[in-house]
């Protein structure tokens, strides 16, 4: 799995960080999300799928590899 993140779409809601804190974080200056693990391990796949599903801006896209 690979995460594609559309940073300009991010509204800094932080939902992804709450659901998958090992994979996502937020910048201190503006709260925009950052991807810590663009290729998360299988142990994180469920939470990353949930983060993508609940992102209010639909800024997270998952690509199966």
C-alpha positions as CSV (number, residue, x, y, z in Angstrom):
1,X,0.0,0.0,0.0
2,X,1.2,3.5,-0.8
3,X,-0.3,6.7,0.5
4,X,-0.8,9.6,-1.9
5,X,-1.6,12.8,0.0
6,X,-3.0,16.0,-1.7
7,X,-1.6,18.6,0.7
8,X,-3.5,21.6,-0.8
9,X,-6.8,19.9,-0.1
10,X,-6.0,19.2,3.5
11,X,-8.2,21.3,5.9
12,X,-6.2,20.5,9.0
13,X,-9.0,18.6,10.8
14,X,-6.5,16.1,12.2
15,X,-8.8,13.1,11.8
16,X,-6.0,11.1,10.1
17,X,-3.6,11.8,13.0
18,X,-6.2,10.6,15.6
19,X,-6.9,7.4,13.7
20,X,-3.3,6.6,12.5
21,X,-0.8,8.5,14.7
22,X,2.1,6.2,13.6
23,X,1.5,7.1,9.9
24,X,0.3,10.8,10.0
25,X,1.2,13.9,11.9
26,X,0.4,17.6,11.7
27,X,2.6,20.6,11.1
28,X,2.8,22.9,14.1
29,X,2.5,26.1,12.1
30,X,-0.7,25.4,10.3
31,X,-2.0,22.0,11.3
32,X,-1.8,20.5,7.8
33,X,-1.2,16.8,7.8
34,X,2.1,15.2,6.9
35,X,2.6,11.6,6.0
36,X,5.3,9.9,8.2
37,X,5.1,6.5,6.5
38,X,4.2,6.7,2.7
39,X,4.4,2.9,2.6
40,X,2.8,1.8,5.8
41,X,3.3,-1.8,7.0
42,X,0.5,-4.3,7.0
43,X,-0.1,-3.7,10.7
44,X,-1.2,-0.2,9.8
45,X,-3.4,-0.9,6.8
46,X,-6.8,-0.9,8.6
47,X,-6.2,2.4,10.4
48,X,-4.9,4.0,7.2
49,X,-8.0,2.9,5.3
50,X,-10.1,4.4,8.1
51,X,-8.1,7.6,7.9
52,X,-8.7,7.9,4.2
53,X,-12.4,7.2,4.6
54,X,-13.0,9.8,7.3
55,X,-10.8,12.6,5.8
56,X,-13.2,15.5,5.4
57,X,-11.3,16.9,2.5
58,X,-10.7,13.5,0.7
59,X,-7.0,14.4,0.7
60,X,-5.8,10.9,1.3
61,X,-5.7,8.4,-1.6
62,X,-4.5,4.8,-1.1
63,X,-2.8,2.9,-4.0
64,X,-2.5,-0.9,-3.7
65,X,0.9,-2.1,-4.8
